[in-house]
Amino acid sequence: MKSFIQNIEDRIKKNIRIDKIEILDNTHKHIKHKSLKKNQFHLTLKIESEELRLLSKLDAHKKIMKILSEELKNQIHALEIKIK
């Protein structure tokens, strides 16, 4: 069975031409936060993509957020996106 992180990577690669992607799970940094719910992730996406670079920063972020819309409802508490 694939991990949650691997599923995120697969969904992004399926919808966007990616040169390189790195997904960091920063959940451990937020363990003591009162707002952190069990099974919710704090993620950082580092993406190299010509397709995303051609878009405005706002449009690139919207595209990623749309791809991950279901995960953002229940499983992702915070998402930091870095596009190169």
C-alpha positions as CSV (number, residue, x, y, z in Angstrom):
1,M,0.0,0.0,0.0
2,K,1.3,3.4,-0.9
3,S,2.0,6.0,1.7
4,F,-0.1,9.2,1.9
5,I,3.0,11.2,0.7
6,Q,3.5,8.9,-2.3
7,N,-0.2,9.3,-3.2
8,I,0.2,13.1,-3.1
9,E,3.2,12.9,-5.4
10,D,1.5,10.6,-7.8
11,R,-1.6,12.9,-8.0
12,I,0.6,15.9,-8.8
13,K,2.7,14.1,-11.4
14,K,-0.5,12.8,-13.1
15,N,-1.8,16.4,-13.6
16,I,1.3,18.5,-14.0
17,R,4.5,18.0,-16.0
18,I,7.1,17.9,-13.2
19,D,10.9,18.0,-13.6
20,K,11.5,17.4,-9.9
21,I,9.3,17.1,-6.8
22,E,10.1,16.9,-3.1
23,I,7.5,16.5,-0.4
24,L,8.5,17.2,3.2
25,D,6.3,16.1,6.1
26,N,6.7,18.8,8.8
27,T,4.0,17.5,11.0
28,H,6.5,16.6,13.8
29,K,7.2,20.3,14.2
30,H,3.6,21.0,15.2
31,I,2.8,18.1,17.5
32,K,2.1,20.3,20.5
33,H,-0.2,22.7,18.7
34,K,-3.7,22.6,20.0
35,S,-5.2,22.9,16.6
36,L,-3.4,19.9,15.2
37,K,-5.8,17.0,14.7
38,K,-4.8,13.4,14.5
39,N,-4.0,12.2,11.0
40,Q,-3.6,15.7,9.6
41,F,-0.3,16.7,7.9
42,H,1.8,19.8,7.6
43,L,3.5,19.5,4.2
44,T,6.0,21.4,2.2
45,L,6.0,20.9,-1.6
46,K,9.1,21.8,-3.5
47,I,8.4,21.5,-7.2
48,E,10.5,22.2,-10.3
49,S,8.1,22.5,-13.3
50,E,8.3,24.6,-16.4
51,E,4.5,24.3,-16.7
52,L,4.1,26.0,-13.3
53,R,6.8,28.5,-13.9
54,L,4.9,29.8,-16.9
55,L,1.9,30.5,-14.7
56,S,1.6,33.4,-12.3
57,K,2.4,32.3,-8.7
58,L,-1.2,32.6,-7.7
59,D,-2.4,30.5,-10.7
60,A,0.3,27.8,-10.0
61,H,-0.8,27.6,-6.4
62,K,-4.5,27.4,-7.4
63,K,-3.7,24.6,-9.8
64,I,-1.9,22.5,-7.1
65,M,-4.7,23.3,-4.5
66,K,-7.3,22.1,-7.0
67,I,-5.4,18.8,-7.6
68,L,-5.2,18.3,-3.8
69,S,-8.7,19.6,-2.9
70,E,-9.9,16.4,-1.3
71,E,-6.8,15.9,0.8
72,L,-7.0,19.5,1.9
73,K,-10.5,19.0,3.3
74,N,-9.5,16.3,5.8
75,Q,-5.8,15.2,5.7
76,I,-3.7,18.3,5.0
77,H,-3.8,20.9,7.8
78,A,-1.1,23.1,6.3
79,L,0.5,23.2,2.8
80,E,3.6,25.3,1.9
81,I,4.3,25.4,-1.9
82,K,7.7,26.4,-3.3
83,I,8.0,26.5,-7.1
84,K,11.3,26.7,-8.9
